[in-house]
Amino acid sequence: MEVHLKPETESRLNELASQTGRPTDELVEDAMAGYLAEMSQIRKMLEYRYEDLKQNRVLPVDGEEVFTRVRKKSGNDTNRA
């Protein structure tokens, strides 16, 4: 398999390889393995949450209401008087 990186990313990868003494292909392999494991875990969590919604074990919350609540809690409510 061949992977094409942006020059900036490739430069950062080469720098990390130089600093750690590890080959770039090993660093890429480790990074991809971690990324894929994380994506798999997130996918499973989303599937469980979707099933919870379908089975009415949890109720959906309006997205705008969530943003309003977060803004109020963080003190960044731009709609305040």
Summary of the structure (lengths in Angstrom):
residues: 81
radius of gyration: 21.2
end to end distance: 58.0
largest distance: 58.0
contacts: 138
relative contact order: 0.05
helix: 70%
strand: 0%
